[in-house]
Amino acid sequence: MDADLIVVGHGLAGLVATAEAVAAGRRVALVDQESQANLGGQAFWSFGGLFFVGSPEQRLMSIKDSVELAWQDWCGTAGFDRPEDHWPRRWARAYVEFASGEKRSWLAGIGMRWFPLVGWAERGGGRAGGHGNSVPRFHVTWGTGPGVVAPFEERVRAAIATGRVVLHDRHRVEELIIESGRVAGVRGVRLTPDAAARGVASSREPVGDFELRAGAVVVTSGGIGGNHDLVRAQWPARLGTAPARMHTGVPAYVDGSMQPVVQSAGGRLINGDRMWHYVEGIENWDPIWPGHAIRILGGPSSLWLDARGRRLPAPLWLGYDTLATLKHLRQSGFDYSWVLTNRAVAGKEFALSGSEQNPDLTGRSIPAVLRRARTEVGPALQNFLDHGVDFLQADDIATLVAKMNGLAGSTLLDATAIERLVRDRDAQLGNPFAKDAQVVALHNARAYRGDRISKRAFPPHALLDPAYGPLVAVRMHVLTRKSLGGIETDLGARVLSVTGDPVPGLYAAGEAAGFGGGGVHGYAALEGSFLGGCLFSGRAAGRAAAADT
Ligand SMILES: Cc1cc2nc3c(=O)[nH]c(=O)nc-3n(C[C@H](O)[C@H](O)[C@H](O)COP(=O)(O)OP(=O)(O)OC[C@H]3O[C@@H](n4cnc5c(N)ncnc54)[C@H](O)[C@@H]3O)c2cc1C
């Protein structure tokens, strides 16, 4: 035997599973198709937002939260409605309890800290029992994604130094070895060495075969977002047709290549049609991976228009209901939409997702964070305003709309109609109450101290007021990101077969397992629950596989 257990995938879930198995005294072979430069996988690039319930940060912001409210929100969002939701639903309950309890003390105990202004992601569809977070729960980790990866990477590197973990990088798994009805190892190809920097697509040229044997295998191979062919093949009809043009929100190694491998070994994949793609994708002016796009996490002030310049219906505003907006826009007949705002709002309400887009938080620099708070437009957004192909600016609507039509290569947008929309919206701002549902939502957001202090809900003002200008238009495309479905597992992270029995010796966690059970989120997510799902399911898989070997 080459190790007690093998972990396939050195992303966050794989690191957590490995660290747990080592803590239980096991020897681990950690296998990944990428080089060591990519340790931590997608989580390194992430914003580091974590879903906590009833946290000290929430209390500091006077947010009242509870496990009951979080469970109501989770169920209203997930919409579990299939027989295969049996394990996902049980994982969901366990995860919400974890996020309301042990999660924070565990992570704080290994050195993690969070930014005090709790973010309010996925504010929902307007119904108390429906989609969305009733209260802010998105806790950005101090150090963003790298800050989430660091404690686990440290543990795994320490175990590599003592020989408890052997890293087999540039090893691509293509088969699970089955002997006497039990998964006993992995086979695949060694890939040619490649010095590509972290996140940059690397060569897939094979230079030989390999085989490793162990008492159990844990699959933590991530989702499918980097593989547009798979995303298209699994795209659900309920969201319309897949866009002809999509951006990519994940590195190329998020390729779904382990899915058929697990199926061939008898594992069952469920909920493949459930996916979490964003509609606010902007082309990265400085890309790292192929088709690299950034997601704008927006606030409630900007107007969102379809390709013909029609305002999206309530409550489809930036940051409210990702999948309802995606579904609506897929019926518009175009692959893009527009946000219309001004420089002051963009500067405060647009957060850019990704560790490299937030060097102040990623670098844990208090002076830089304070500088951002005092600056009208931070350097990352300014780069997009200066170099991003999707960003347009002008002092008046007629000029802006002419530029928008120029970028789209069409004459779909009518400046007079768009100016009317903006003026109608601006006329709603004379009172602290309003008829326009989006303006009402803006007032509501400002009742939350965190949004008011950070200006994530900008003080109400006329978008056309030149003091806040120039006007800004942003063209946005769909950006592929998370796979909500995946390998079906029980609460012990054991991979299940089509008969519902565990496949002996096989475990799965992280995005590959739908963040737990084969789809802990159901149809939709509350955000911050992906990293959390990797931590929770990775830990469960590491413990269970260690106990089994
Ligand atoms: C820009 C960005 C921002 C994000 N922000 C947040 C956030 O704020 N909050 C949040 O909760 N989530 C966020 N996410 C999502 C979250 O980061 C991911 O869902 C999570 O990190 C997935 O981790 P994983 O370990 O399951 O998989 P991955 O990180 O994808 O790792 C899988 C690994 O498996 C390897 N692999 C795959 N197939 C094979 C094979 N056949 N053989 C060998 N190796 C293989 C891959 O090379 C890869 O290294 C973000 C993601 C991105 C990209």
The ligand as a Gaussian input file, in Angstrom:
#p B3LYP/6-31G(d) Opt

LIG

0 1
 C      -13.328000      33.764000      -7.792000
 C      -14.084000      32.878000      -6.839000
 C      -14.700000      33.451000      -5.742000
 C      -15.371000      32.631000      -4.826000
 N      -15.868000      33.206000      -3.688000
 C      -16.467000      32.415000      -2.767000
 C      -16.895000      32.960000      -1.525000
 O      -16.671000      34.135000      -1.212000
 N      -17.554000      32.132000      -0.650000
 C      -17.788000      30.808000      -0.933000
 O      -18.395000      30.124000      -0.106000
 N      -17.356000      30.263000      -2.090000
 C      -16.680000      31.014000      -2.997000
 N      -16.209000      30.456000      -4.149000
 C      -16.432000      29.006000      -4.382000
 C      -15.409000      28.129000      -3.668000
 O      -14.140000      28.728000      -3.708000
 C      -15.324000      26.742000      -4.320000
 O      -16.611000      26.196000      -4.463000
 C      -14.472000      25.790000      -3.490000
 O      -13.219000      26.365000      -3.231000
 C      -14.301000      24.428000      -4.182000
 O      -13.317000      23.689000      -3.502000
 P      -13.062000      22.141000      -3.793000
 O      -11.945000      21.720000      -2.906000
 O      -14.321000      21.372000      -3.714000
 O      -12.632000      22.069000      -5.334000
 P      -11.457000      22.795000      -6.159000
 O      -10.922000      23.966000      -5.476000
 O      -11.997000      22.986000      -7.542000
 O      -10.299000      21.699000      -6.196000
 C      -10.435000      20.521000      -6.950000
 C       -9.054000      19.996000      -7.310000
 O       -9.224000      18.706000      -7.915000
 C       -8.298000      18.579000      -8.981000
 N       -8.803000      17.571000      -9.925000
 C       -9.952000      17.594000     -10.633000
 N      -10.059000      16.488000     -11.394000
 C       -8.945000      15.751000     -11.166000
 C       -8.470000      14.500000     -11.666000
 N       -9.165000      13.774000     -12.561000
 N       -7.271000      14.040000     -11.228000
 C       -6.542000      14.757000     -10.323000
 N       -6.947000      15.950000      -9.821000
 C       -8.146000      16.429000     -10.237000
 C       -8.239000      19.972000      -9.579000
 O       -7.039000      20.145000     -10.304000
 C       -8.319000      20.869000      -8.324000
 O       -7.057000      21.199000      -7.835000
 C      -15.497000      31.235000      -5.070000
 C      -14.898000      30.664000      -6.196000
 C      -14.176000      31.468000      -7.063000
 C      -13.483000      30.824000      -8.242000

